[in-house]
Amino acid sequence: MAEIRWTDDQRKALETEGSLLVSASAGSGKTTVMMERVLRYLTEGGDVSRLVVITFTKAAAAELKEKLTEKIAKALRQGTPHAGHLKEQLKKIPLAHIQTIDSFCSDIYRTYFEDIGRSPVFRVMEEGEGQAAFRRSLDETLAAYLAEEKAEFVQLATAFTERRTLDPLREAVTELHRNVSAMTDPDAFFDTAAEKGEDAAGYLLSDFRRQGARLERERERLLARTRHARLTKWESDLEALGEYTRVASALTTPAEAARQAAAILPIGAAPRLGNAEKTPEGLALHETLRRFRARVKAYIEGFTETFGLYSEERVARERNAVSVLIEVTRAARARYAQRKEEEGVVDFSDLEQFALKILSDPVRAAEVREGIDGIFLDEYQDTNPLQEAIVRCIGDGNVFMVGDVKQAIYGFRYADPDLFLARKEEFDRTDHGSNVPLNDNFRSDGRILRFVNAVFAEVMTSDFGGIDYRAEAMLKPELEYPVVNDLPAVEVVWFERSAEEEVGAAPPEIYSVSRAEPAEEAENPEGVFVAERIASIVGKVPIYDPVTKETRLARYGDIAVLMRNKDGKGFFSAFERRKIPYAAGDFRGEATYDDEELLVNFLRVLDNFDNDIPLVAVMNSPIGGFDATDLVRYRPGTKEETFACNVRRAAERGDEKAAAWLATVERYRKEAARKEVAEILSEILEESGLDGILIAAGNRRIEAVNVMIQSLRGKEYGRTVAAYLAYRKTEGGTPSVLQREGDVVRFYSIHKSKGLEFPVVFLCKAHLGCSRNGDGTKKVLVDRDFGIAVRLKDEDRAWSKSLTVHAFRRKAELRDKEELARLYYVAMTRARGHLFISGAKGRDEPVAIAEDGKSLVDWIDFAAELNPEVGLCMREGGLPAPLPASTEVAVRMPLGRPIALPEPYAYHAEGLANKYGVTALAKRTEDEAEIPYIPSLDAQTTQEGTAYHRIMELIDFDATELGEIEAAIDDAYRLGEIDASVRRPDAAVLQKALRHPLLQTPGVKRRELPFMMYLPAREVTDTACTDPILVQGVIDLLIEGEETVLVDYKFSGASEDALIKRYRKQMELYAKAVETGLGKRPDRKVLFVVNRALALEIP
């Protein structure tokens, strides 16, 4: 393979010494550069154990280990004088500090736990488990406060009460807890947060001064133009408008602004345009002046409305509420901390807080720095302040940070792109480090890059987005894309918004799975456009592959559809009508999503029967069995009534159906207290007959539900209903396990698409704006600079407005808009060869500045007015011809048909389950199950065998001394990984196994890899049936080094031939799972008999 030709900037990133901030634009090869820098360090004699490489996901850490392994292996194959040293480094990679920040903090804590008086024995909770534990702590805290009946708390609770529940207060405390958990010193923040209201109001006043100054500059430019054109009337009007554009210029306090707002007179009527002025030039200028006048009017209305909210009394009320809210939050956090300590658990935030506390000791930080030659931070733009503080403690002129502030899209996870910008500014003005930009793009056609540059050079500036795109971030094409078809490289298509809004107007009040409502869905013009475009491309249009440098016909798998949200309604029906295969993961709009949502609503009912929305949805489904006529009887008649209360009252009055439903819910609620979520869902699926309904509707729906249920098994957030619902609320859904394989168009949210690339991209619904809407629905707003603002219920029980809340929202609105622009930058840079952008456009006035834009539609139109190149890619309407008036309405397949197998296949279907575990399948190949006999382990029971297996999952393969193995066994019992009643594994047996050459093979070792896949039944069992069945299992060990080795642990005294014969089928299924998941087949398949330290090769 030819040697890499580094660009000048890449060479600078590789060769510059000291700390380095690499601003790596999309497609610039940042990971390649970072791994090359690591390899050069190792080649020069460095040791991988003295590096810290921080990523933000475990998957990214595993990928970096894999890339480094491949890079070293390649260097060894090509020949190097450093071969001996590199081979040693290859062995150390599995234990190298290439890890998430949480894992690094865990290592610091495990090493120096005594510094902060903590126990070394702990378990890290999964996110859903931690959320459930905090919720329990919060409920206990609120109960204690309610029992005390303190006046201050009663006032707070009253101000937050909604529909006779404290849910808004719970949400407020939880939101505050989450925010401060990402801060370096939560207590210090709490100490000053209540007094910072004036700072927020001052920011708002400063923002109005900034807006006014911008309008004043524009007014002066227009004044010069009107004087030149001798438009006297408009000149006078512009001079009068100066009183309004300068209204905030001299104001210094919110009280002054409030007095000014009360004194402002309305803006008068605009002067008319005389006949003499109706020239083309005059008309154009008149339109510009009209738009400007409208913006000044909107500015003044915003000023008077905003500062009309100012009230000393309201400020004092808010300050008191914030003080009590902080007190309650502190109490809940203290109770949560006590619960964690008693149970020997920590959450991810604890690990970071503990690590920072340890490293805040200069002596300890110096000791840690002594063992580190270099720190590498990937995706630095996604760092939060707590993580940044940790890195600053251990960095000493040796930190390599790589990221792209233009791709900072995780604000909802408390990532702060301002940290990236602050570090960049620091390196610009000091000698603390160097800045290196990487703008050479190795992904996209130059025509796409020109369009991206043309848009974002106008949108992203130092004032909006924090970066001067035109000066610092213009993408430069590095790949040559020959023109091989007539498709445009970029096409932008807008539809009239009214047309889109007519599609599937209001959803039905009740969704019924049994009837698969809504039964009719009008086709979405945008969805039709995308489907028609794809149909005209696949199999007909040649595309160029820059990797193979070959031209071939486009396939479905070359195409990705990206959206701001996960709502594919109107698109899926268009795809299905045109028989376009697609995979949509957890997108809404598919029947599979509605099925999953029904099951989740059932869990919500178990968690809180008084939550009317999920209750109605579940009752009007096969689970509840109520029809619309039944539900009308329980409909609330007043605001004080609830649907749930009426169901209870009906049951008390003798309504047998309501009573039976209450009994069903109560039975499942009791079962949920002792069963995991997957088991509960499996039972309701079967008992309600919902599984039969879904099977009748087609394989896709039952497959998706099965996968959703199976994905919860063995997960912390799947242990309880509360834990799962908390996890789902935070993460937005169940982890997607089902992926439709093969040649299909794939739907992604833009967030999920980050890091991916596709030959053809359709970026749809470009009219969608910020989902958080400036935090408009939150009852508590948190800002590191301004403290805390709260929305309270006023005397009329309406959520009140205030100047402080308005200030927080304004700042959040600007922050969210900047992140939205970055999100669309990410989306547009996913495309390699062709980019299609579509969306709905209203009749709103075009925006005058980027920060006024609310969507990509606004920003592209804004850029098009300033750069003609953008406009060349745009066209209206989108469809080559209007849809025929007789276009058939797409309907979903109705459910509820009886299941009937054709007679010839009845025999083959008999006895087949719709899912199997690989271990169970292995047993089906024998007439009788093996009776395990393990002489070296005495009369080992199944539980004891499982204990050995668990140790093999947990132990460090380099821990081959008896003392280390005994310590690992102790930890397993102490942490509850092995039940205390199970006999202790023999350390000598494990020592012999761990010293086997197989487990000492160099390479990345992946343990406990769960998988699910669908295979034809005849490939799995002894049958001629071709129906797909779900096969699931867990791969014990996969070693990826010079070759890929699949390992499965066994405990047996059977002969080698018998073991190979018995487990050949099982190992073949495992190998197929590896090939499906990783795209490569294992080179070797090995049964490892732990009790005999025996490795058996499976042919």
Secondary structure, 3 states (H helix, E strand, C coil): CCCCCCCHHHHHHHHCCCCEEEEECCCCCHHHHHHHHHHHHHHCCCCHHHEEEEECCHHHHHHHHHHHHHHHHHHHHHCCCCHHHHHHHHHHHHHCEEEEHHHHHHHHHHHHHHHHCCCCCCEECCHHHHHHHHHHHHHHHHHHHHHHCCHHHHHHHHHHCECCECHHHHHHHHHHHHHHHCCCCHHHHHHHHCCCHHHHHHHHHHHHHHHHHHHHHHHHHHHHHHHHHCCHHHHHHHHHHHHHHCCCCCCCCHHHHHHHHHHCCCCCCCCCCCHHHCCHHHHHHHHHHHHHHHHHHHHHHHHHHHHCCCCHHHHHHHHHHHHHHHHHHHHHHHHHHHHHHHHCEECHHHHHHHHHHHHCCHHHHHHHHHCCCEEEECCHHHCCHHHHHHHHHHCCCCEEEEECHHHCCCHHHCCCHHHHHHHHHHHHHCCCCEEEEECEECCCCHHHHHHHHHHHHHHCECCCECCCHHHHCCCEECCCCCCCCCCCCEEEEEEEHHHHHHCCCCCCCCCCCCCCCCCEECCCHHHHHHHHHHHHHCCCCEEEECCCCEEEECCHHHEEEEECCCECCCCHHHHHHCCCCEECCCCECCHHHHHHHHHHHHHHHHHCCCCHHHHHHHHCCCCCCCCHHHHHCCCCCCCCCCHHHHHHHHHHCCCHHHHHHHHHHHHHHHHHCCCCHHHHHHHHHHHCCHHHHHHHCCHHHHHHHHHHHHCCCCCHHHCCHHHHHHHHHHHCCCCCCCCCCCCCEEEEEHHHHCCCCEEEEEEECCCCCCCCHHHCCCCEEEECCCEEEECCECCCCCECCCHHHHHHHHHHHHHHHHHHHHHHHHHHCCEEEEEEEEEEECCCCCCCCHHHCCCHHHHHHHHHHHCHHHHCCEEECCCCCCCCCCCCCEECCCCCCCCCCCHHHHHHHCCCCCEEEHHHHHHHCCCCCCCCCCHHHCCCCHHHHHHHHHHHHHCCCCCCCHHHHHHHHHHHHHCCCCCCCCCCCCHHHHHHHHCCHHHHCCCEEEEEEEEEEEEEHHHHCCCCCCCEEEEEEEEEEEEECCCEEEEEEECCCCCHHHHHHHHHHHHHHHHHHHHHHHCCCCCEEEEEEHHHCEEEECC
